[in-house]
Amino acid sequence: MKDHIKHRIEHIEAEHAAINKKIDGLESTGVFEDATLEVLKKQRLHYRDELVKLKLKLAYENGESED
């Protein structure tokens, strides 16, 4: 199970990085539709939230605590 979570984290981190690169590219050119940028930013936020959940789950399974 831990390996599955680790692979999922790696996949989401890669997706998050790709979205960041796309957002940065759009913002740097200044040529984009607000709706497109909004969708990408929401997706980036979703990935970030999912990463937090998965990392907490992995820490819990490893017996770590947040103290």
RABEL-V395116 format. One record per residue. N is the residue number from 1. RES is the residue in one small letter. PSI is psi in whole degrees, -180 to 180 (NA if undefined). Layout:
((N	RES	PSI) (N	RES	PSI))
This chain:
((1	m	-40) (2	k	-39) (3	d	-39) (4	h	-44) (5	i	-43) (6	k	-43) (7	h	-39) (8	r	-42) (9	i	-47) (10	e	-42) (11	h	-47) (12	i	-38) (13	e	-40) (14	a	-43) (15	e	-42) (16	h	-44) (17	a	-39) (18	a	-41) (19	i	-42) (20	n	-44) (21	k	-42) (22	k	-44) (23	i	-47) (24	d	-41) (25	g	-44) (26	l	-45) (27	e	-34) (28	s	-31) (29	t	-28) (30	g	5) (31	v	97) (32	f	161) (33	e	139) (34	d	-39) (35	a	-39) (36	t	-47) (37	l	-39) (38	e	-43) (39	v	-45) (40	l	-41) (41	k	-36) (42	k	-39) (43	q	-42) (44	r	-42) (45	l	-41) (46	h	-45) (47	y	-43) (48	r	-43) (49	d	-43) (50	e	-39) (51	l	-42) (52	v	-46) (53	k	-46) (54	l	-40) (55	k	-37) (56	l	-42) (57	k	-43) (58	l	-43) (59	a	-42) (60	y	-45) (61	e	-26) (62	n	-2) (63	g	17) (64	e	160) (65	s	168) (66	e	1) (67	d	NA))
